[in-house]
Amino acid sequence: MNIIISGDGEVGFYLAKSLTQLDYNITVVDPHSELLGRLERETDLLTIVGDSTSPRVLQEANVQDCDLFLAVLHDESINLVTCILAKKLKAKKTVARISNAELLSPKHREMFRDLGVDEMVCPERIAAKEITNLLNHTVATEFFDFSGGLLTMYLIRLEALSPVVGRSVKELSQIYSSLHARIVAILRHGETIIPHSDTVFEAGDLAYIISKANQMDSVKSLAGAADINIRNVMIAGGGRIGRYAALTLEDQKHITLIESNRKRCKDLSAVLSNTLIINGDATDIEILKEEGLEDNDAFIAVTDSSETNVLTCLHARRYGIRKTIALVENTGFINISQDIGIDTIINKKLITASYIARFIVKGDAVSSKWLSGTNAELIEFVVGKHATATRMTIGELRLPEGQATIGGIIRGRETLLPTRDTQLREKDKVVVFALPNIMDKVAKLFN
């Protein structure tokens, strides 16, 4: 697969570095020679310094042979124009990063498809949607649905009261047999571990759990945690993410939004009808206390500063807030933030990459999720008619131990949590958790 990435900053850089692990032909077009120099030092990608709205530059990047063109600059106008040009120059599929969520309406989507923009991704809108979903699944710090929710992946912190803590995988067969959920991986001190029979779970592990539909009680049982009833929410930051989140939540919960920019507060008051908007500095703990910080059930920090978001979430934790969500743009902060007790990290680079991943997975895959704090992926494959996997049980497939595992199977409208004796069938959808260096090998089992 030939992929061209047009970027002007960290999103394009992050995507390019992530995709180098997946054996694609990648070309990066960027106006900044310094950033491209850094990328060249860290990878062996082809880079071109130039303006992506220039047909000459696109032709130099061999756009006519491009299977997937990704325009992820900060300026949505340039991204849209770039995708239109790329499509006219014979790129097969184009994806544009946008910031105006209004363009995602069916009418605008169809208009831009006619012009040559096949897909549009708005990281801020996706981040706001993740925030609202997480407030309705308070035990989880991250989750993702497969096949319309027939199977769900949750990221859960294992508490000391969890029935799995202190036990190995082989000791858990009795517990697993009575639950409709499985732990498929854990994140421990920044290291991704795919459990094998002797792996012992520890308190504080971040566990990736696959469960059947409507099995939140099983997930909570594995986590050893109780759900939180979220009624009052404080949001620090009134940018696009804060605004979208407040718009979605304000008719369901009591929302207080803190924003330091007076003009932005006025703009927010024109679109938010049931949100209390406060003009103030979210890093000033006295202001937060005056506005009832301690009376809130959740605190969401989505200012333009990762440091501010982490700091204010820690303040919120100190004052008894049980659910904290922070926007962290520096991916290096993610593991640190999770280790010090912030429940959920939202990262726009990861959000963008996870959305785009659905267009670049190999084999007969229907969805993909790139996970926060780990380089592992969750991919949903469809089993082919002549696939190797149809001729063996899961145990006989001999997936590389500690590198890949099958988390769940969707067969029509039925969901299965597999055992070593499970036999796969043609058209089964298989949810696989794997490290990227063996994803090609795993994909071939289902083709």
C-alpha positions as CSV (number, residue, x, y, z in Angstrom):
1,M,0.0,0.0,0.0
2,N,1.3,3.5,-1.0
3,I,0.4,6.2,1.5
4,I,1.2,9.9,1.3
5,I,0.9,12.0,4.5
6,S,0.6,15.8,4.1
7,G,1.3,17.5,7.5
8,D,2.8,20.5,9.2
9,G,3.4,19.2,12.7
10,E,3.1,16.5,15.3
11,V,0.0,14.8,13.9
12,G,1.6,14.0,10.6
13,F,4.9,13.1,12.3
14,Y,3.2,10.7,14.7
15,L,1.2,9.1,12.0
16,A,4.3,8.6,9.9
17,K,6.3,7.1,12.7
18,S,3.4,4.8,13.7
19,L,3.0,3.5,10.1
20,T,6.6,2.7,9.7
21,Q,6.0,-0.4,11.8
22,L,3.4,-1.8,9.3
23,D,5.5,-2.2,6.1
24,Y,3.9,0.4,3.9
25,N,5.4,2.6,1.3
26,I,5.1,6.0,3.0
27,T,5.9,9.5,1.7
28,V,5.6,12.6,3.9
29,V,5.1,16.0,2.4
30,D,5.7,18.9,4.8
31,P,6.6,22.6,4.4
32,H,9.0,22.4,7.4
33,S,12.5,21.1,6.4
34,E,13.5,21.0,10.1
35,L,10.7,18.6,11.0
36,L,11.4,16.4,8.0
37,G,15.0,16.3,8.9
38,R,14.1,15.0,12.3
39,L,11.8,12.4,10.7
40,E,14.5,11.2,8.3
41,R,16.9,10.8,11.2
42,E,14.4,8.5,13.1
43,T,13.0,6.6,10.1
44,D,13.8,5.6,6.5
45,L,10.8,7.3,5.0
46,L,10.7,9.3,1.8
47,T,10.2,13.0,2.6
48,I,9.5,16.0,0.4
49,V,9.7,19.6,1.5
50,G,7.0,21.6,-0.1
51,D,3.4,22.9,-0.3
52,S,0.8,20.1,-0.6
53,T,-1.5,22.4,-2.6
54,S,1.1,22.5,-5.4
55,P,0.4,19.9,-8.2
56,R,4.1,19.8,-8.9
57,V,4.8,18.7,-5.3
58,L,2.1,16.1,-5.4
59,Q,3.3,14.7,-8.7
60,E,6.9,14.6,-7.2
61,A,5.4,12.4,-4.4
62,N,3.9,10.1,-7.1
63,V,0.3,10.9,-6.1
64,Q,-0.9,9.0,-9.2
65,D,0.2,5.7,-7.5
66,C,-1.2,6.7,-4.1
67,D,-3.7,4.2,-2.4
68,L,-4.4,6.5,0.6
69,F,-3.7,10.2,0.8
70,L,-3.9,11.7,4.4
71,A,-4.0,15.5,4.7
72,V,-3.5,16.4,8.4
73,L,-2.2,19.9,8.5
74,H,-3.6,22.3,11.1
75,D,-5.4,24.4,8.4
76,E,-8.5,22.5,7.3
77,S,-8.8,24.7,4.2
78,I,-5.4,23.5,3.0
79,N,-6.3,19.9,3.8
80,L,-9.5,20.1,1.8
81,V,-7.9,21.7,-1.2
82,T,-5.0,19.2,-1.0
83,C,-7.4,16.2,-1.0
84,I,-9.4,17.6,-3.9
85,L,-6.1,18.1,-5.9
86,A,-4.9,14.6,-4.9
87,K,-8.1,13.0,-6.1
88,K,-8.0,14.8,-9.4
89,L,-4.4,13.6,-9.8
90,K,-5.6,10.0,-9.4
91,A,-5.1,9.2,-5.7
92,K,-7.5,6.3,-4.8
93,K,-8.7,7.5,-1.4
94,T,-8.4,10.8,0.4
95,V,-8.8,11.7,4.1
96,A,-8.8,15.3,5.4
97,R,-8.4,16.5,9.0
98,I,-10.9,19.3,9.7
99,S,-11.7,21.5,12.7
100,N,-15.2,22.6,11.8
101,A,-17.5,19.8,12.9
102,E,-20.4,21.3,10.8
103,L,-18.7,19.9,7.7
104,L,-19.5,16.4,9.0
105,S,-23.2,16.9,8.3
106,P,-24.6,14.5,5.6
107,K,-25.1,17.4,3.2
108,H,-21.6,18.7,3.5
109,R,-20.0,15.2,3.5
110,E,-21.8,14.4,0.2
111,M,-20.7,17.7,-1.3
112,F,-17.0,17.1,-0.4
113,R,-17.1,13.5,-1.6
114,D,-18.3,14.8,-5.0
115,L,-15.3,17.2,-5.0
116,G,-12.8,14.4,-4.1
117,V,-12.6,14.3,-0.3
118,D,-13.6,10.8,0.6
119,E,-13.4,11.1,4.4
120,M,-13.1,13.8,7.0
121,V,-11.9,13.5,10.5
122,C,-12.4,16.1,13.3
123,P,-10.2,15.2,16.2
124,E,-11.9,17.7,18.5
125,R,-15.3,16.3,17.8
126,I,-14.1,12.7,18.3
127,A,-12.4,13.7,21.6
128,A,-15.6,15.3,22.8
129,K,-17.6,12.2,21.9
130,E,-15.1,10.0,23.8
131,I,-15.5,12.3,26.9
132,T,-19.3,12.0,26.9
133,N,-19.1,8.2,26.4
134,L,-16.6,7.8,29.3
135,L,-18.9,9.7,31.6
136,N,-21.5,7.1,30.9
137,H,-19.0,4.2,31.5
138,T,-17.3,5.6,34.6
139,V,-15.3,2.4,35.5
140,A,-13.6,2.5,32.1
141,T,-10.8,4.9,31.2
142,E,-11.1,4.0,27.5
143,F,-13.5,1.8,25.4
144,F,-14.2,0.9,21.9
145,D,-17.2,-1.0,20.3
146,F,-16.9,-3.7,17.6
147,S,-19.8,-4.6,15.3
148,G,-22.1,-2.1,16.7
149,G,-21.5,-3.0,20.3
150,L,-21.8,-6.8,20.1
151,L,-18.3,-6.8,21.6
152,T,-16.7,-4.0,23.6
153,M,-13.1,-3.3,24.6
154,Y,-12.7,-1.5,28.0
155,L,-9.5,-0.2,29.6
156,I,-9.9,-0.7,33.4
157,R,-7.6,0.0,36.3
158,L,-7.5,-3.2,38.5
159,E,-8.2,-2.2,42.1
160,A,-6.9,-4.1,45.1
161,L,-10.4,-5.7,45.6
162,S,-10.4,-7.1,42.1
163,P,-10.8,-11.0,42.1
164,V,-8.0,-11.3,39.6
165,V,-5.3,-9.5,41.6
166,G,-2.6,-11.8,42.8
167,R,-3.7,-14.6,40.6
168,S,-2.3,-16.0,37.4
169,V,-4.2,-16.5,34.2
170,K,-4.4,-20.3,34.6
171,E,-5.9,-19.8,38.1
172,L,-8.7,-17.7,36.7
173,S,-10.5,-20.4,34.6
174,Q,-13.3,-20.7,37.2
175,I,-13.8,-16.9,37.5
176,Y,-13.7,-16.5,33.7
177,S,-16.2,-19.3,33.1
178,S,-18.9,-17.4,35.1
179,L,-18.2,-14.0,33.4
180,H,-18.8,-12.7,29.9
181,A,-15.5,-10.8,29.9
182,R,-11.8,-11.5,29.4
183,I,-8.6,-9.6,30.1
184,V,-6.6,-9.7,26.8
185,A,-3.7,-7.4,27.8
186,I,-2.4,-5.2,30.6
187,L,-0.4,-2.0,30.7
188,R,2.1,-2.0,33.6
189,H,4.5,0.9,34.2
190,G,4.4,1.7,30.5
191,E,5.0,-1.9,29.3
192,T,2.3,-3.7,27.2
193,I,1.9,-7.3,28.4
194,I,-0.3,-9.9,26.6
195,P,-0.9,-12.4,29.4
196,H,0.1,-16.0,29.1
197,S,-0.8,-18.8,31.6
198,D,1.7,-17.8,34.2
199,T,1.1,-14.0,34.1
200,V,0.0,-12.7,37.6
201,F,-2.2,-9.6,37.7
202,E,-1.3,-6.8,40.1
203,A,-3.3,-4.0,41.7
204,G,-2.8,-0.8,39.6
205,D,-2.5,-2.7,36.3
206,L,-4.4,-1.1,33.4
207,A,-6.3,-4.1,31.9
208,Y,-7.8,-4.3,28.4
209,I,-11.0,-6.2,28.8
210,I,-13.2,-7.7,26.0
211,S,-16.8,-8.2,27.0
212,K,-20.1,-9.2,25.4
213,A,-22.8,-6.6,25.0
214,N,-24.5,-5.3,28.2
215,Q,-22.0,-7.0,30.5
216,M,-20.8,-4.0,32.4
217,D,-21.4,-5.8,35.7
218,S,-18.9,-8.4,34.7
219,V,-16.4,-5.7,33.7
220,K,-16.9,-4.0,37.1
221,S,-16.4,-7.3,38.9
222,L,-13.1,-7.9,37.2
223,A,-12.0,-4.4,38.0
224,G,-13.0,-4.5,41.6
225,A,-14.5,-1.1,41.3
226,A,-17.9,0.5,41.7
227,D,-19.6,2.7,39.1
228,I,-19.9,6.5,39.7
229,N,-23.2,8.3,39.3
230,I,-22.1,11.4,37.3
231,R,-24.4,14.4,37.8
232,N,-22.2,17.4,38.2
233,V,-19.3,18.1,35.8
234,M,-16.7,20.8,35.7
235,I,-14.9,21.5,32.4
236,A,-11.7,23.5,32.3
237,G,-11.2,25.0,28.8
238,G,-13.7,26.4,26.4
239,G,-12.1,25.5,23.1
240,R,-13.6,23.2,20.5
241,I,-13.4,20.1,22.6
242,G,-14.8,21.8,25.7
243,R,-17.6,23.4,23.7
244,Y,-18.6,20.2,21.9
245,A,-18.5,18.2,25.2
246,A,-20.7,20.9,27.0
247,L,-23.1,21.0,24.1
248,T,-23.6,17.2,24.2
249,L,-23.8,17.0,28.0
250,E,-25.6,20.1,29.1
251,D,-29.1,18.6,28.7
252,Q,-28.2,15.5,30.7
253,K,-25.9,16.9,33.5
254,H,-25.2,20.1,35.4
255,I,-22.2,21.6,33.6
256,T,-19.8,24.3,34.9
257,L,-17.3,25.5,32.3
258,I,-14.2,27.6,33.3
259,E,-12.5,29.6,30.5
260,S,-9.8,32.3,30.9
261,N,-10.5,34.2,27.6
262,R,-13.4,36.7,28.0
263,K,-14.3,36.9,24.3
264,R,-14.4,33.1,24.1
265,C,-16.8,33.1,27.1
266,K,-19.1,35.4,25.3
267,D,-19.0,33.2,22.2
268,L,-19.8,30.2,24.3
269,S,-22.7,31.9,26.0
270,A,-24.3,32.2,22.5
271,V,-24.3,28.5,21.9
272,L,-24.6,26.9,25.4
273,S,-28.0,27.4,27.0
274,N,-27.8,25.2,30.1
275,T,-24.1,25.5,31.0
276,L,-22.7,27.8,33.8
277,I,-19.8,29.7,32.1
278,I,-17.1,31.2,34.4
279,N,-14.5,33.6,33.1
280,G,-11.4,32.6,35.2
281,D,-8.1,30.8,35.4
282,A,-8.5,27.0,35.9
283,T,-5.1,26.8,37.5
284,D,-6.3,29.1,40.3
285,I,-7.6,26.5,42.9
286,E,-9.4,29.2,44.8
287,I,-11.5,30.0,41.8
288,L,-12.3,26.4,41.3
289,K,-13.3,26.0,45.0
290,E,-15.5,29.1,44.8
291,E,-17.3,27.6,41.8
292,G,-18.0,24.4,43.7
293,L,-15.2,22.1,42.6
294,E,-15.8,19.7,45.6
295,D,-19.5,19.3,44.6
296,N,-18.6,17.8,41.2
297,D,-18.5,14.2,40.3
298,A,-16.2,14.6,37.3
299,F,-13.5,17.1,36.2
300,I,-12.5,17.5,32.5
301,A,-9.4,19.5,31.6
302,V,-9.2,20.4,27.9
303,T,-7.3,23.7,27.8
304,D,-4.5,24.3,25.3
305,S,-1.8,23.4,27.8
306,S,-1.1,19.7,28.7
307,E,0.6,20.8,31.8
308,T,-2.4,22.8,33.0
309,N,-4.7,19.9,32.2
310,V,-2.6,17.4,34.2
311,L,-2.1,19.9,37.1
312,T,-5.8,20.8,37.4
313,C,-6.9,17.1,37.3
314,L,-4.5,16.4,40.1
315,H,-6.0,19.3,42.1
316,A,-9.5,17.8,41.4
317,R,-8.3,14.4,42.7
318,R,-7.0,16.0,45.8
319,Y,-10.4,17.5,46.5
320,G,-12.3,14.2,46.1
321,I,-13.3,14.3,42.4
322,R,-13.5,10.6,41.4
323,K,-13.5,10.9,37.6
324,T,-10.8,13.0,35.9
325,I,-10.2,13.4,32.2
326,A,-7.2,15.3,30.8
327,L,-6.3,16.4,27.3
328,V,-2.6,15.6,26.9
329,E,-1.0,16.5,23.6
330,N,2.5,15.3,24.4
331,T,2.3,11.5,24.1
332,G,5.3,11.2,26.4
333,F,3.0,12.4,29.3
334,I,0.4,9.6,28.8
335,N,2.0,6.9,30.9
336,I,3.2,9.4,33.5
337,S,-0.3,10.8,33.8
338,Q,-1.9,7.4,34.2
339,D,0.7,6.4,36.8
340,I,-0.1,9.4,39.0
341,G,-3.8,8.7,39.1
342,I,-5.5,10.6,36.3
343,D,-8.3,8.4,35.0
344,T,-8.3,9.0,31.3
345,I,-6.0,10.7,28.9
346,I,-7.4,12.2,25.6
347,N,-4.8,12.7,22.9
348,K,-5.7,14.2,19.5
349,K,-2.8,12.6,17.7
350,L,-3.9,9.1,18.9
351,I,-7.5,9.9,18.1
352,T,-6.6,10.9,14.6
353,A,-4.4,7.9,14.0
354,S,-7.0,5.5,15.4
355,Y,-9.7,6.9,13.1
356,I,-7.4,6.7,10.1
357,A,-6.2,3.2,11.0
358,R,-9.5,1.8,9.7
359,F,-8.4,2.7,6.2
360,I,-5.0,1.1,6.4
361,V,-5.3,-2.3,8.1
362,K,-4.2,-5.3,6.1
363,G,-6.2,-8.4,5.3
364,D,-10.0,-8.5,5.4
365,A,-10.3,-6.2,8.4
366,V,-13.4,-4.1,9.2
367,S,-12.2,-1.9,12.0
368,S,-9.1,-1.0,14.0
369,K,-8.2,0.8,17.2
370,W,-4.8,2.2,18.2
371,L,-4.6,2.3,21.9
372,S,-3.4,5.0,24.3
373,G,-0.1,4.4,26.0
374,T,0.8,1.3,24.0
375,N,1.8,0.5,20.5
376,A,-0.5,-2.5,20.3
377,E,-3.7,-2.6,18.2
378,L,-7.1,-4.1,18.3
379,I,-8.3,-5.2,14.9
380,E,-11.5,-6.9,13.8
381,F,-10.9,-9.4,10.9
382,V,-13.4,-11.3,8.8
383,V,-12.5,-14.9,8.4
384,G,-12.1,-15.8,4.7
385,K,-13.6,-19.0,3.1
386,H,-10.2,-20.7,2.6
387,A,-8.5,-19.2,5.7
388,T,-6.0,-21.2,7.7
389,A,-8.0,-20.3,10.8
390,T,-11.0,-22.4,9.6
391,R,-9.0,-25.6,9.6
392,M,-7.7,-25.4,13.2
393,T,-8.8,-24.7,16.7
394,I,-7.6,-21.5,18.2
395,G,-5.1,-23.5,20.3
396,E,-3.7,-25.1,17.1
397,L,-3.2,-21.7,15.5
398,R,-0.3,-21.1,17.9
399,L,-0.4,-17.4,18.0
400,P,2.9,-16.0,19.2
401,E,2.7,-16.1,23.0
402,G,2.9,-12.7,24.6
403,Q,2.5,-11.0,21.2
404,A,-1.1,-11.7,20.0
405,T,-4.4,-13.0,21.4
406,I,-7.9,-13.5,20.1
407,G,-10.2,-11.5,22.4
408,G,-13.6,-12.3,21.0
409,I,-15.6,-13.7,18.1
410,I,-18.8,-12.4,16.4
411,R,-20.8,-15.0,14.6
412,G,-23.9,-13.4,13.0
413,R,-25.6,-11.8,16.0
414,E,-23.9,-14.3,18.5
415,T,-20.8,-13.4,20.4
416,L,-18.2,-15.9,21.8
417,L,-15.3,-15.5,24.2
418,P,-13.0,-18.1,22.8
419,T,-11.2,-21.0,24.4
420,R,-8.3,-23.0,23.0
421,D,-10.8,-25.5,21.6
422,T,-13.0,-23.0,19.7
423,Q,-13.2,-23.6,16.0
424,L,-13.5,-20.5,13.7
425,R,-15.8,-20.5,10.7
426,E,-16.0,-18.6,7.4
427,K,-17.4,-15.0,7.9
428,D,-16.7,-15.0,11.7
429,K,-15.5,-11.6,12.8
430,V,-12.5,-12.0,15.1
431,V,-11.2,-9.3,17.4
432,V,-7.4,-9.6,17.7
433,F,-5.1,-7.8,20.1
434,A,-1.6,-7.8,18.7
435,L,1.7,-6.0,18.6
436,P,2.3,-4.3,15.2
437,N,5.5,-6.3,14.3
438,I,3.4,-9.5,13.9
439,M,0.2,-8.1,12.6
440,D,0.9,-9.2,9.0
441,K,1.5,-12.8,10.2
442,V,-1.7,-12.7,12.2
443,A,-3.7,-11.2,9.3
444,K,-2.7,-14.1,7.0
445,L,-4.4,-16.6,9.3
446,F,-7.8,-15.1,8.5
447,N,-7.4,-14.3,4.8
